[in-house]
Amino acid sequence: MPRFKTPDYGLKMIPVDFAAQVVPGSFEFALCHLVDHELDLSALRERYCNDAGGAPAFDPAVLLKIVLLGYSRGLNSSRTIAAACAHNVLFMAVSGDSCPHFTTIAAFVSELGDEVARLFTQVLLVCDRQGLIGRELFAVDGVKLPSNASKARSGTRADFLREATKMEAAVKQMMASHAAGDALSQSEEGRARAERTRERLTREAAQIRAWLTEHPEDRKGTRGAVLLSNRTDNESAKMATGKGVIQGYTGVASVDAKAQIVLDAQAHGTGSEQALLLGTVDATEPYRSERTALCADAGYHSEANLKQLAERGIDAWICDNHYRSRDPRYAGQAKHKTKPDPLWDKSAKENKTRCFRPQDFQLAEDHSHCLCPAGKRLYANGSNCTIGGRHAIKFCGAERDCLPCERRSQCLRKPDTTKTRQVAFFMGKRDDTQSHTERMKARIDSDQGKRMIAARFATVEPVFGNLRHNKRLTRFTLRGRQKVDAQWKLWCMMHNIEKLAHHGYAG
């Protein structure tokens, strides 16, 4: 019968050499060397005014190490990071046996503000000095993450006003019922419950009224359209994702292809990625060279973006929404359309009956009128019009002909509300100048374009996989775009420091 030594898992009082815990070549070693010898934290230290009195504060260098080490271990909340500082030997070694309260850690992250952008830039300079930025391909993409906001508190000002009015009406009805003596038949517990309900409705209605006073206008998009506001975090947005609708922010990252270094990280409260591309391009300008190519997915594709990139002379590769249908490598993707989708039905829709088009109308030789498919005359109501940059002639039918016509359903999209049909004929030749979208389609469909699209996948997607899966970044814990942007930059900064450690920095 073999004999083994009995392991002892009991409490031990043993000396610990903190310096021996931070092993060269590890992430924590690179982190400590970077924060202690490379980063300029003077702006953060100047915020403290306790030199003449007050208790000693935690050094910003220590707090920054704790936060970044926690993020590298998948600890997203300040409470779990504070608990690790009290029980984990590695956190004790990195922080010098500091044990800040979780509120101190949370306040440090939320109050970083614009200073985190300067720290992010300093880390990038170290990465560039180590030769980790290749400047050949920059891949741009974004990830939508929930924020610390309630999706149920979204709506327009009209929605909130209607909700507050409904609550106030319910309170009045309950008060009237109480005054009529209906409450006397209730038990003491029922009356207490009804009183709590009235207090809650009154309080929530007052909060909505106060919010409406503080925000006199609806939130507007880049094109002036009204967006849904949110009473918890009005800078966040409702976004459609592959797993449903979330209330959150889009974290955009621009990644260099050589070592997957994040060159720029921004968080925006919008799900429209088209409006975010040019800002990312401007942010990466200091790192671009003449041979740098920019690659992005279909979410950033628009004619306006392609025009701007062409005018700036940037070598861009941005695919459109239908590039996969033209690529034989995705020939079998149709089978995925039969699968259920949490947001919409991807199956093919039945073609609707089209209305009569301009080619169905007969234009007179002298351009004085035109005849509709029913043989009725439409009269000119605009002989010198410009539509889409092209000269056109417009015609309109008469009510005496259009209203009793039996073919109204074939001629008008809304025959119940539209009285007469209007039609326009374009004069002159169409401008055959190829659009930026058509030129980009030709580039993407080429062999080099297919290689660039594959390179984009291999460059930016592993970064999001590392942050979301390995580091368990599932949501932003702060409110407000500035705070969420700082948190997103901290996560991407941690990723860059991890790349420095893997490539032998300070080893």
Secondary structure in CASP SS format (residue, H / E / C, confidence):
PFRMAT SS
TARGET T0000
AUTHOR 0000-0000-0000
METHOD secondary structure of the structure
MODEL  1
M C 1.00
P C 1.00
R C 1.00
F C 1.00
K C 1.00
T C 1.00
P C 1.00
D C 1.00
Y C 1.00
G C 1.00
L C 1.00
K C 1.00
M C 1.00
I C 1.00
P C 1.00
V C 1.00
D C 1.00
F H 1.00
A H 1.00
A H 1.00
Q H 1.00
V C 1.00
V C 1.00
P C 1.00
G C 1.00
S C 1.00
F H 1.00
E H 1.00
F H 1.00
A H 1.00
L H 1.00
C H 1.00
H H 1.00
L H 1.00
V H 1.00
D H 1.00
H H 1.00
E C 1.00
L C 1.00
D C 1.00
L C 1.00
S H 1.00
A H 1.00
L H 1.00
R H 1.00
E C 1.00
R C 1.00
Y C 1.00
C C 1.00
N C 1.00
D C 1.00
A C 1.00
G C 1.00
G C 1.00
A C 1.00
P C 1.00
A C 1.00
F C 1.00
D C 1.00
P H 1.00
A H 1.00
V H 1.00
L H 1.00
L H 1.00
K H 1.00
I H 1.00
V H 1.00
L H 1.00
L H 1.00
G H 1.00
Y H 1.00
S H 1.00
R C 1.00
G C 1.00
L C 1.00
N C 1.00
S C 1.00
S H 1.00
R H 1.00
T H 1.00
I H 1.00
A H 1.00
A H 1.00
A H 1.00
C H 1.00
A H 1.00
H H 1.00
N C 1.00
V H 1.00
L H 1.00
F H 1.00
M H 1.00
A H 1.00
V H 1.00
S H 1.00
G C 1.00
D C 1.00
S C 1.00
C C 1.00
P C 1.00
H C 1.00
F H 1.00
T H 1.00
T H 1.00
I H 1.00
A H 1.00
A H 1.00
F H 1.00
V H 1.00
S H 1.00
E C 1.00
L C 1.00
G C 1.00
D C 1.00
E H 1.00
V H 1.00
A H 1.00
R H 1.00
L H 1.00
F H 1.00
T H 1.00
Q H 1.00
V H 1.00
L H 1.00
L H 1.00
V H 1.00
C H 1.00
D H 1.00
R H 1.00
Q C 1.00
G C 1.00
L C 1.00
I C 1.00
G C 1.00
R C 1.00
E C 1.00
L E 1.00
F E 1.00
A E 1.00
V E 1.00
D E 1.00
G E 1.00
V E 1.00
K E 1.00
L E 1.00
P E 1.00
S C 1.00
N C 1.00
A C 1.00
S C 1.00
K H 1.00
A H 1.00
R H 1.00
S E 1.00
G E 1.00
T C 1.00
R H 1.00
A H 1.00
D H 1.00
F H 1.00
L H 1.00
R H 1.00
E H 1.00
A H 1.00
T H 1.00
K H 1.00
M H 1.00
E H 1.00
A H 1.00
A H 1.00
V H 1.00
K H 1.00
Q H 1.00
M H 1.00
M H 1.00
A H 1.00
S H 1.00
H H 1.00
A H 1.00
A C 1.00
G C 1.00
D H 1.00
A H 1.00
L H 1.00
S H 1.00
Q C 1.00
S C 1.00
E H 1.00
E H 1.00
G H 1.00
R H 1.00
A H 1.00
R H 1.00
A H 1.00
E H 1.00
R H 1.00
T H 1.00
R H 1.00
E H 1.00
R H 1.00
L H 1.00
T H 1.00
R H 1.00
E H 1.00
A H 1.00
A H 1.00
Q H 1.00
I H 1.00
R H 1.00
A H 1.00
W H 1.00
L H 1.00
T H 1.00
E H 1.00
H C 1.00
P C 1.00
E C 1.00
D C 1.00
R E 1.00
K E 1.00
G C 1.00
T C 1.00
R C 1.00
G C 1.00
A C 1.00
V E 1.00
L E 1.00
L C 1.00
S E 1.00
N E 1.00
R C 1.00
T C 1.00
D C 1.00
N C 1.00
E C 1.00
S C 1.00
A E 1.00
K E 1.00
M E 1.00
A E 1.00
T E 1.00
G C 1.00
K C 1.00
G E 1.00
V E 1.00
I E 1.00
Q E 1.00
G E 1.00
Y E 1.00
T E 1.00
G E 1.00
V E 1.00
A E 1.00
S E 1.00
V E 1.00
D E 1.00
A C 1.00
K C 1.00
A C 1.00
Q C 1.00
I C 1.00
V E 1.00
L E 1.00
D E 1.00
A E 1.00
Q E 1.00
A E 1.00
H E 1.00
G C 1.00
T C 1.00
G C 1.00
S C 1.00
E H 1.00
Q H 1.00
A H 1.00
L H 1.00
L H 1.00
L H 1.00
G H 1.00
T H 1.00
V H 1.00
D H 1.00
A H 1.00
T C 1.00
E H 1.00
P H 1.00
Y H 1.00
R C 1.00
S C 1.00
E C 1.00
R C 1.00
T C 1.00
A E 1.00
L E 1.00
C E 1.00
A E 1.00
D C 1.00
A H 1.00
G H 1.00
Y H 1.00
H C 1.00
S C 1.00
E H 1.00
A H 1.00
N H 1.00
L H 1.00
K H 1.00
Q H 1.00
L H 1.00
A H 1.00
E H 1.00
R C 1.00
G C 1.00
I C 1.00
D E 1.00
A E 1.00
W E 1.00
I E 1.00
C C 1.00
D C 1.00
N C 1.00
H C 1.00
Y H 1.00
R H 1.00
S H 1.00
R H 1.00
D C 1.00
P H 1.00
R H 1.00
Y H 1.00
A H 1.00
G H 1.00
Q H 1.00
A H 1.00
K H 1.00
H H 1.00
K H 1.00
T H 1.00
K C 1.00
P C 1.00
D C 1.00
P C 1.00
L C 1.00
W C 1.00
D C 1.00
K C 1.00
S C 1.00
A C 1.00
K C 1.00
E C 1.00
N C 1.00
K C 1.00
T C 1.00
R C 1.00
C C 1.00
F C 1.00
R C 1.00
P H 1.00
Q H 1.00
D H 1.00
F C 1.00
Q E 1.00
L E 1.00
A C 1.00
E C 1.00
D C 1.00
H C 1.00
S C 1.00
H E 1.00
C E 1.00
L E 1.00
C C 1.00
P C 1.00
A C 1.00
G C 1.00
K C 1.00
R E 1.00
L E 1.00
Y E 1.00
A E 1.00
N E 1.00
G E 1.00
S E 1.00
N E 1.00
C E 1.00
T E 1.00
I E 1.00
G C 1.00
G C 1.00
R E 1.00
H E 1.00
A E 1.00
I E 1.00
K E 1.00
F E 1.00
C E 1.00
G E 1.00
A C 1.00
E H 1.00
R H 1.00
D H 1.00
C H 1.00
L C 1.00
P C 1.00
C C 1.00
E C 1.00
R C 1.00
R H 1.00
S H 1.00
Q H 1.00
C H 1.00
L C 1.00
R C 1.00
K C 1.00
P C 1.00
D C 1.00
T C 1.00
T C 1.00
K C 1.00
T C 1.00
R C 1.00
Q E 1.00
V E 1.00
A E 1.00
F E 1.00
F E 1.00
M C 1.00
G C 1.00
K C 1.00
R C 1.00
D C 1.00
D C 1.00
T C 1.00
Q C 1.00
S C 1.00
H H 1.00
T H 1.00
E H 1.00
R H 1.00
M H 1.00
K H 1.00
A H 1.00
R H 1.00
I H 1.00
D H 1.00
S C 1.00
D H 1.00
Q H 1.00
G H 1.00
K H 1.00
R H 1.00
M H 1.00
I H 1.00
A H 1.00
A H 1.00
R H 1.00
F H 1.00
A H 1.00
T H 1.00
V H 1.00
E H 1.00
P H 1.00
V H 1.00
F H 1.00
G H 1.00
N H 1.00
L H 1.00
R H 1.00
H H 1.00
N H 1.00
K C 1.00
R C 1.00
L C 1.00
T C 1.00
R C 1.00
F C 1.00
T C 1.00
L C 1.00
R C 1.00
G C 1.00
R H 1.00
Q H 1.00
K H 1.00
V H 1.00
D H 1.00
A H 1.00
Q H 1.00
W H 1.00
K H 1.00
L H 1.00
W H 1.00
C H 1.00
M H 1.00
M H 1.00
H H 1.00
N H 1.00
I H 1.00
E H 1.00
K H 1.00
L H 1.00
A H 1.00
H H 1.00
H C 1.00
G C 1.00
Y C 1.00
A C 1.00
G C 1.00
END
